[in-house]
Amino acid sequence: MHSAIPLSVAALIAVAVMTIGCFYLVAPQRISGSFGLKPPASDADTRAWLRLKGIRDLGAGLVVLTMMLTADLRTVGIALIAFAIIPLGDMAIVLGSGGSTSKAFSIHGLTCAVMLVVGLLLIHAI
């Protein structure tokens, strides 16, 4: 029972990341403004680069959901901790590029922190 909440949060994170990934695949120009950087040029090459983010997010979410179905809680926790590098890197890129500080911390930083806490709860480190 003590793992039900962290598992639920992990599933919500995975589904949310996959949803964001799908938006980047289907309508990259529309969602790109939410990332925290100035919206990029509206051309085919830029849309292709944005779709790479969509594939990354979709894949990461699918891995977490798949592991939730096939692996033990400790392994799921380790995966979440490893995948926390993605929002940490996104936050660093937004901050280093002069993007929105509030979005860097509230979107990417918070996601990273939640992933780390949930991962540590699942491996019973906290």
CORLINPE-V198450 format. One record per backbone hydrogen bond with DSSP energy under -1.0 kcal/mol. CO is the residue of the C=O (numbers start at 1). NH is the residue of the N-H. Records with the same first field share a line. If there is no record, write none. Layout:
CO=NH, NH
//
This chain:
1=4
3=7
4=8
5=9
6=10
7=11
8=12
9=13
10=14
11=15
12=16
13=17
14=18
15=19
16=20
17=21
18=22
19=23
20=24
21=25
22=26
23=27
27=31
28=32
31=34
32=35
36=100
41=43
43=47
44=48
45=49
46=50
47=51
48=52
50=54
51=55
52=56
53=57
54=58
55=59
56=60
57=61
58=62
59=63
60=64
61=65
62=66
63=67
64=68
65=69
66=70
67=71
72=76
73=77
74=78
75=79
76=80
77=81
78=82
79=83
80=84
82=85
83=86
84=88
85=89
86=90
87=91
88=92
89=93
90=94
91=95
92=96
93=97
94=99
95=98
100=104
101=105
102=106
103=107, 108
104=109
105=110
107=111
108=112
109=113
110=114
111=115
112=116
113=117
114=118
115=119
116=120
117=121
118=122
119=123
120=125
//
